[in-house]
C-alpha cells in the first residue's frame, strides 16, 4: 500500500529530535512499497532474509543503505557482502570472520553491530557478557579483521507488555555500551551506535538511549504476503 508521507515525516521528526536513525524494516514488503517510502526520503532499509534482500537490491535504487537485520548464516554472507551497508546481529566470532573474509574478497569494508542477549526468552540470539568480552579480545586493535568496522551494539528486549521489564533490559544494554565506550573501545570513533527498539517499544528505547531503531509495521502496516 502507498506509504503516508505525513506519518513517515512525523516519525522521522520524532527520531531526529532524539538523534536516532530510522531503519525501515521492509521484509516481506513489495519493491513498490519500498520505493514509495524511498521517494519520501527514506534511505535506510532493513531486511531479514538473504534471498529477498538480494532480489530487492536488484530492483531498487543503488543509493539505498541496506541493513541485514536477521540471523545471518555464515554460508550466506558471500551473497550480501558485495553491497550490504551494515550487518546487525553479529553474535559470534565465526560470523564476524566470515563477514571480514567476504568483504575483503569484494574489496570493501562492512559495518557491523554486535548483538547482546538481553531478553528473558532463550530463543533470542546474542552474546552473553563472557562471549562479548572474548570476541572483543580476539579482535583487539582491529588488525585481524581489516574489512569489518565494529560500529556498536544491538539488542532485542523481551516480547512483553511489561514496560518496566523492557526498559530495564534496554538500560542494561546501554550500561554495557557505555562501559565499552569508556573502556576497551575508547578512542574508537566508529563505535557509537546503540541499536534497540522496534515498532512496539521504540519510545522506551529512545528514553534509554537508543541511537538506531528498526520500525516496520508503523510504516508499512501489517504484512499482507509471505516471503
For each residue, the residues with C-beta under 8 A, 3 or more apart:
1: 33 220 221
2: 33 36
3: 7 8 33 36 37 40 219 220
4: 7 8
5: 8 9 40
6: 9 10
7: 3 4 10 11 218 219
8: 3 4 5 11 12 37 40 42 219
9: 5 6 12 13 40
10: 6 7 13 14
11: 7 8 14 15 22 215 218 219
12: 8 9 15 16 22 41 42
13: 9 10 16 17
14: 10 11 17 18
15: 11 12 18 20 21 22 206 213
16: 12 13 19 20
17: 13 14
18: 14 15 206 210
19: 16 211
20: 15 16 197 206 210 211 212 213
21: 15 44 193 211 212 213
22: 11 12 15 42 44 213 215
23: 44 45 46 67 69 195 212 213 214 215
24: 34 37 42 44 45 46 215 216 219 220
25: 45 46 47 48 69 198 214 215 216 219 220
26: 29 33 34 37 45 46 47 56 216 220
27: 46 47 48 49 52 70 216 223 227
28: 52 223 225 226 227
29: 26 33 34 216 220 223
30: 33 34 225
31: 34 35 56 59 60
32: 35 36
33: 1 2 3 26 29 30 36 37 220
34: 24 26 29 30 31 37 38 45 56 60
35: 31 32 38 39 60 61
36: 2 3 32 33 39 40
37: 3 8 24 26 33 34 40 42 45 219 220
38: 34 35 41 42 43 45 60 61 64
39: 35 36
40: 3 5 8 9 36 37
41: 12 38
42: 8 12 22 24 37 38 45
43: 38 63 64 65
44: 21 22 23 24 64 65 67 85
45: 23 24 25 26 34 37 38 42 64 65 66 67
46: 23 24 25 26 27 66 67 68 69 88 214 216
47: 25 26 27 52 53 56 66 67 68 69 70
48: 25 27 52 68 69 70
49: 27 52 53 70 227
50: 53 54 68 70 72 73 76 79 80
51: 54 55 79
52: 27 28 47 48 49 55 56 227
53: 47 49 50 56 57 66 68 80 84
54: 50 51 57 58 79 80
55: 51 52 58 59
56: 26 31 34 47 52 53 59 60
57: 53 54 60 64 66 83
58: 54 55
59: 31 55 56
60: 31 34 35 38 56 57 64
61: 35 38 64
62:
63: 43
64: 38 43 44 45 57 60 61
65: 43 44 45 85 86
66: 45 46 47 53 57 80 83 84 85
67: 23 44 45 46 47 84 85 86 87 88 214
68: 46 47 48 50 53 72 80 84 86 87 88 89
69: 23 25 46 47 48 88 89 214
70: 27 47 48 49 50 89
71: 89 91 125
72: 50 68 76 77 87 89 90 95
73: 50 76 77
74: 77 94 95 98
75: 78
76: 50 72 73 79 80
77: 72 73 74 80 81 95 98 99 101 102
78: 75 81 102 105
79: 50 51 54 76
80: 50 53 54 66 68 76 77 83 84 87
81: 77 78 84 99 102 103 105 106 108 110
82: 106 108
83: 57 66 80
84: 53 66 67 68 80 81 87 110
85: 44 65 66 67 111
86: 65 67 68 110 111 112 113 151
87: 67 68 72 80 84 90 99 110 111 112 113
88: 46 67 68 69 113 115 154 195 214
89: 68 69 70 71 72 113 115 125 126 154
90: 72 87 95 96 99 112 113 114 115
91: 71 95 114 115 125 126 127
92: 95 96 127 131 135
93: 96 97 134 135 138 139
94: 74 97 98
95: 72 74 77 90 91 92 98 99
96: 90 92 93 99 100 112 135 139 145 148
97: 93 94 100 101 145
98: 74 77 94 95 101 102
99: 77 81 87 90 95 96 102 103 110 112 147 148
100: 96 97 103 104 110 145 146 147 148
101: 77 97 98 104 105 147
102: 77 78 81 98 99 105 106
103: 81 99 100 106 108 109 110 147 148
104: 100 101 107 146 147
105: 78 81 101 102
106: 81 82 102 103
107: 104
108: 81 82 103 147
109: 103 146 147 148 149
110: 81 84 86 87 99 100 103 147 148 149
111: 85 86 87 148 149 151 190
112: 86 87 90 96 99 148 149 150 151
113: 86 87 88 89 90 150 151 152 153 154 193 195
114: 90 91 127 132 135 150 152 153 154
115: 88 89 90 91 125 126 127 153 154 155 156
116: 126 127 128 132 153 154 155 173 176
117: 124 125 126 127 128 155
118: 126 155 156 157 169 170 172 173
119: 124 126 155 156 157 158 159 169
120: 158 160 165
121: 124 158 159
122:
123:
124: 117 119 121 156
125: 71 89 91 115 117
126: 89 91 115 116 117 118 119 155 156
127: 91 92 114 115 116 117 131 132 135
128: 116 117 131 132
129: 132 133 176
130: 133 134
131: 92 127 128 134 135
132: 114 116 127 128 129 135 136 176
133: 129 130 136 137
134: 93 130 131 137 138
135: 92 93 96 114 127 131 132 138 139
136: 132 133 139 140 180 184 185
137: 133 134 140
138: 93 134 135 144
139: 93 96 135 136 142 144 145 150
140: 136 137 184
141: 144
142: 139 145 146 150
143: 146
144: 138 139 141
145: 96 97 100 139 142 148
146: 100 104 109 142 143
147: 99 100 101 103 104 108 109 110
148: 96 99 100 103 109 110 111 112 145
149: 109 110 111 112 190
150: 112 113 114 139 142 185 188 190 191
151: 86 111 112 113 190 191 192 193
152: 113 114 177 191 192 193 194 195 211 212
153: 113 114 115 116 173 176 177 180 193 194 195
154: 88 89 113 114 115 116 193 194 195 196 212
155: 115 116 117 118 119 126 169 170 173 195 196
156: 115 118 119 124 126 196 198
157: 118 119 160 165 166 169 170 196 201 204 205
158: 119 120 121 162 165 166 169
159: 119 121
160: 120 157 165 166
161:
162: 158 165 166
163: 166 167 201 204
164: 167 168
165: 120 157 158 160 162 168 169
166: 157 158 160 162 163 169 170 201 204
167: 163 164 170 171 204 207 208
168: 164 165 171 172
169: 118 119 155 157 158 165 166 172 173
170: 118 155 157 166 167 173 174 196 197 201 204 205 208 209 210
171: 167 168 174 175 208
172: 118 168 169 175 176
173: 116 118 153 155 169 170 176 177 194 196 208
174: 170 171 177 178 194 208 209
175: 171 172 178 179
176: 116 129 132 153 172 173 179 180
177: 152 153 173 174 180 181 194 209
178: 174 175 181 182
179: 175 176 182 183
180: 136 153 176 177 183 184 185 191
181: 177 178 185 186 191 192
182: 178 179 186
183: 179 180 186
184: 136 140 180
185: 136 150 180 181 188 191
186: 181 182 183
187:
188: 150 185 191
189: 192
190: 111 149 150 151
191: 150 151 152 180 181 185 188
192: 151 152 181 189 211
193: 21 113 151 152 153 154 211 212
194: 152 153 154 173 174 177 209 210 211 212
195: 23 88 113 152 153 154 155 210 211 212 213 214
196: 154 155 156 157 170 173 205 208 210 212 213
197: 20 170 201 202 203 204 205 206 210 213 214
198: 25 156 201 202 213 214 215 216
199: 202 215 216 217 218
200:
201: 157 163 166 170 197 198 204 205
202: 197 198 199 205 206 210 213 215
203: 197 206 207
204: 157 163 166 167 170 197 201 207 208
205: 157 170 196 197 201 202 208 210 213
206: 15 18 20 197 202 203 209 210 213
207: 167 203 204
208: 167 170 171 173 174 196 204 205
209: 170 174 177 194 206
210: 18 20 170 194 195 196 197 202 205 206 213
211: 19 20 21 152 192 193 194 195
212: 20 21 23 152 154 193 194 195 196
213: 15 20 21 22 23 195 196 197 198 202 205 206 210
214: 23 25 46 67 69 88 195 197 198
215: 11 22 23 24 25 198 199 202 218 219
216: 24 25 26 27 29 46 198 199 219 220
217: 199 220 221 222 223
218: 7 11 199 215
219: 3 7 8 11 24 25 37 215 216
220: 1 3 24 25 26 29 33 37 216 217 223
221: 1 217 224
222: 217
223: 27 28 29 217 220
224: 221
225: 28 30
226: 28
227: 27 28 49 52
